[in-house]
Amino acid sequence: MMTLKYVGPKPLISVTGVEFDHNKEDKFVYLSIVAELIQALDHEYAKDQRYTCVTGQRPLTPDMILSLLRSRDSDLAQEISDREAIATAEINSEIEHAHHNRLLNEEEREVLIKNIELLRSYRIQRAINKTVYYSGITSLAHIIQKGDIDYIAAPMYAIFVHVFHSIEGALQKLRPPIDSRIDIYEENGHLNVQLKLKHI
């Protein structure tokens, strides 16, 4: 049974040990926002009506997030399976290369292989989280396209900026693509971020 869980930033594995790139956060941290945005945006819209939704009131569990995203993407289970197989093959290839790396002595090769194996499940879970995240982002792009939404605004937190940037990328892949722009503005003494959408 596939589950979602946080594992951590991208690992950098070498013969000297394991470091983590904190600029490459696990996509799991954004999944609750993506799921809440889907819940907030996926409904019928009345013309000239402004809709407000407060996120984070009731945190969604990983199982709730996965169930919601599966209901929007019938291929998600297969996408996860495919990505897991790719990640496993990449790790196996790294181990094979480490076995034959003549620049390292036998002890260094063993250390490198152990470090790769140590992070196997960690890296596979990151790959699964990333696949689920982008499935949710694609669902959001289709909801925006269908709903003819003019903009989405949120408090100016890095988590929203990251998700809005991802949505921008997904909107560009639609046919026809939807132009968008991220603006930061102040309202009532608080900074906000807005994803402005331009439908053709």
PyMOL commands that set and color helices and strands:
alter all, ss='L'
color gray80, all
select helices_A, chain A and resi 28-41+62-72+76-99+106-118+120-147+158-173
alter helices_A, ss='H'
color red, helices_A
select strands_A, chain A and resi 10-14+17-21+151-155+179-187+190-198
alter strands_A, ss='S'
color yellow, strands_A
deselect
rebuild
show_as cartoon
